[in-house]
Amino acid sequence: MESHSIAICENAGERESVMKLVEISAGYWLPRALHVVADLGVADALDEEPRSADYLAAEVGVNADALDRVLRLLASHDVFRRNEGKYEHNALSLALRSDHPQSMRAYVRLVGLPVFWKSWGALEEVVRSGKPAVTDIFAYLKEHPRETEIFDAGMKSKAQSAISPVIAAYDFSQLGTIADIGGGLGHLLKAILKSSPKSRGVLFDQAHVIERVEPDQAIGTRLTLQAGDFFRGPLPSCDAYMVMEVLHDWTDKQSRQILQQIRSAASGAAKLLVIETMLPSASAWTAGQGEHFGHSLDINMLVLTGGRERTSDEFARLFADSGWRFLRVMPTASPYSIVEAITA
Ligand SMILES: C[S@@+](CC[C@H](N)C(=O)[O-])C[C@H]1O[C@@H](n2cnc3c(N)ncnc32)[C@H](O)[C@@H]1O
C-alpha cells in the first residue's frame, strides 16, 4: 500500500494522548478475562468468606496461579475485591453470580461465546469483503443448543437492565393487544403485561425459542405464544408491535421484509415500536456528541449478522419503504431508544 506523507508537529500533549492507542489496542485483554471468569462460574463459587485463588481454582477445576492472575486483573478494574491475597465480592462481581436479581453472567457469557470471539477475530476479512464472518447466526444457533441457551439467557439478562427504562419511557397501558416480534423468551413483553394489567400480548419467535418460554402466573392467559418465521408470516393481528433488537440483525432489504410482514398483519391504526440503539446523527457528530455504545454494537452486527445499527433518519427511510410512517424517537435511561411509527 502506498503511504502518503503529511506534516506532523509533535508536542508533549500529543505524545501523552497517543498512549490512548496502547489502551485501545490492548482493550480486549480485560473483557476476555471477564468472559472466562463468568463462563467458569467463579462468582458462584465465591461465597461471603474471602477466598484464596487456590480455593476458587479447586472449586471450578482450573489452574490456581493462572486464575489468581486473571482475578487480579479484574480486581484492578473493580470486578471482585482483592484483599491480603484473597478475593471478596463487590457490586460488580455479585452481578456475575447466577442468583443475582439483575445477573449479567449470561450476557457476559453470550458476548464471550466462541462464535462471537471467532467472528471478531475475522474482522479484517469482514472489512475486506463487507460480509459477516457467519453465514446465518440464527441457523448456527439452532444447530448448537448449548450456545442457544446461553444466547437466549444472555438476551434476557441484557434486557433486565433495559426493561425498566423502556417501560418508564412509554405509556404501554394505552395499548390493547401488543405483539413482541422476535421477542425471545418474552422478558420485555411479560414485564409490560405486568405493568399494564388491561393489555394482552402475543409473543412471536422461532419454534425452538417459543417452546422454552416459561408460563407466568401473574399474567396467565393474557399472554399467547406463537411460533413462526417473521419473513414468511403469518404474524398475529394486533394494535401494536414491538421489535426489540431484531432489525439490527438484518440488512435494509431483510428489515423491510420484516416490516412489510408486520404491516400486512397490522390493524388499520396500529403502532410500531422499534427498540434499539439509535446512532448519533450527522449534527450530533458536528456538536462533538458522536460517542455511543451503538457504534460497538454496530460492528458486532457487521461481523455476526450482516445487520447494522441505524440513525433515526435511516429508520424513517426503512419505515417509508414498508408501509409505516415515522412519528418520533423517545430516548430511554439506557443505551436503547424507542422509535414510534404508525401505519402509513
Ligand atoms: C437479538 S434477539 C432479540 C430478542 C429480544 N427481542 C430482546 O431484545 O432481548 C433476536 C430474536 O429474533 C429471533 N428470530 C431470528 N430469526 C427469526 C425468524 N426468522 N422468525 C422469528 N424470529 C426470529 C431470534 O430467535 C431471537 O429471539
The ligand as a Gaussian input file, in Angstrom:
#p B3LYP/6-31G(d) Opt

LIG

0 1
 C      -31.178000     -10.402000      19.093000
 S      -32.524000     -11.405000      19.579000
 C      -33.616000     -10.240000      20.365000
 C      -34.520000     -10.882000      21.377000
 C      -35.388000      -9.895000      22.158000
 N      -36.243000      -9.097000      21.296000
 C      -34.514000      -8.997000      23.030000
 O      -34.354000      -7.808000      22.721000
 O      -33.965000      -9.481000      24.020000
 C      -33.341000     -11.703000      18.025000
 C      -34.546000     -12.638000      18.113000
 O      -35.071000     -12.849000      16.788000
 C      -35.490000     -14.189000      16.687000
 N      -35.522000     -14.579000      15.286000
 C      -34.475000     -14.696000      14.429000
 N      -34.893000     -15.069000      13.206000
 C      -36.247000     -15.189000      13.290000
 C      -37.259000     -15.514000      12.335000
 N      -36.944000     -15.787000      11.063000
 N      -38.548000     -15.534000      12.741000
 C      -38.862000     -15.240000      14.046000
 N      -37.943000     -14.895000      14.995000
 C      -36.649000     -14.882000      14.609000
 C      -34.430000     -14.935000      17.479000
 O      -34.880000     -16.240000      17.843000
 C      -34.212000     -14.015000      18.669000
 O      -35.076000     -14.321000      19.736000

